[in-house]
Amino acid sequence: MKVQIAGPGCGRCKATEEVVGQVLKELNIVTTVEHVYDIREYGKLGVMLSPAVLVDGKIIFAGRVPTAQELKKLFAEFGQ
């Protein structure tokens, strides 16, 4: 599973990165979390609102910090 956080590095981006890391650890999912800071690069990924969370190139959240519960449900689905 490839996980990306897209956003300029604002407070919401950092909060998103933290909650993603916590959930991955809780679920024992070993993967690298990449942060895409360049607006042109995350625009190429289809991201219009930041922060965004992408899993395997698919945008699963955009424009807000997702909750741990939301992420747990979605990561479990991607892990199957």
C-alpha positions as CSV (number, residue, x, y, z in Angstrom):
1,M,0.0,0.0,0.0
2,K,1.4,3.4,-1.0
3,V,0.2,6.3,1.3
4,Q,0.6,9.9,0.3
5,I,-0.3,13.2,2.1
6,A,-0.7,16.1,-0.3
7,G,-0.5,19.7,0.9
8,P,1.8,22.6,1.4
9,G,2.9,21.7,4.9
10,C,0.4,23.7,6.9
11,G,-0.9,22.8,10.3
12,R,-3.8,20.7,8.9
13,C,-1.3,18.9,6.7
14,K,0.9,18.1,9.7
15,A,-2.2,17.0,11.8
16,T,-3.2,14.7,8.9
17,E,0.2,13.2,8.7
18,E,0.2,12.5,12.5
19,V,-3.2,10.8,12.5
20,V,-2.3,8.7,9.4
21,G,0.9,7.6,11.2
22,Q,-0.9,6.7,14.4
23,V,-3.6,4.7,12.6
24,L,-1.1,2.8,10.5
25,K,0.8,1.9,13.6
26,E,-2.3,0.8,15.5
27,L,-3.3,-1.4,12.5
28,N,0.2,-2.8,12.2
29,I,0.4,-1.7,8.6
30,V,4.0,-1.2,7.5
31,T,4.3,1.3,4.7
32,T,6.1,4.5,3.9
33,V,4.1,7.7,4.1
34,E,5.2,10.2,1.5
35,H,4.3,13.9,1.8
36,V,3.9,15.8,-1.5
37,Y,4.4,19.5,-0.8
38,D,4.6,20.9,-4.4
39,I,1.2,22.2,-5.5
40,R,2.0,21.3,-9.1
41,E,2.8,17.8,-8.2
42,Y,-0.2,17.1,-6.1
43,G,-2.3,18.9,-8.8
44,K,-1.1,16.2,-11.2
45,L,-2.4,13.6,-8.7
46,G,-5.9,15.2,-9.0
47,V,-5.8,16.9,-5.6
48,M,-7.9,20.2,-5.6
49,L,-8.2,20.6,-1.8
50,S,-5.5,20.1,0.8
51,P,-4.7,18.3,2.9
52,A,-5.4,15.2,1.0
53,V,-4.8,11.5,1.7
54,L,-4.1,9.2,-1.2
55,V,-3.8,5.4,-1.0
56,D,-2.4,3.7,-4.1
57,G,-3.0,6.8,-6.1
58,K,-6.7,7.2,-5.1
59,I,-7.8,10.2,-3.1
60,I,-9.6,9.0,0.0
61,F,-9.8,12.3,1.8
62,A,-9.4,15.9,0.7
63,G,-9.9,19.4,2.2
64,R,-10.0,18.3,5.9
65,V,-8.2,16.3,8.5
66,P,-9.7,12.8,8.6
67,T,-10.6,11.2,11.9
68,A,-8.7,8.1,13.2
69,Q,-12.0,6.1,12.9
70,E,-12.5,7.1,9.3
71,L,-8.9,6.2,8.4
72,K,-9.1,2.8,10.2
73,K,-12.2,1.8,8.2
74,L,-10.6,2.8,4.9
75,F,-7.1,1.4,5.6
76,A,-8.8,-1.9,6.6
77,E,-10.6,-1.9,3.2
78,F,-7.4,-1.3,1.3
79,G,-5.5,-3.9,3.3
80,Q,-7.9,-6.7,2.2
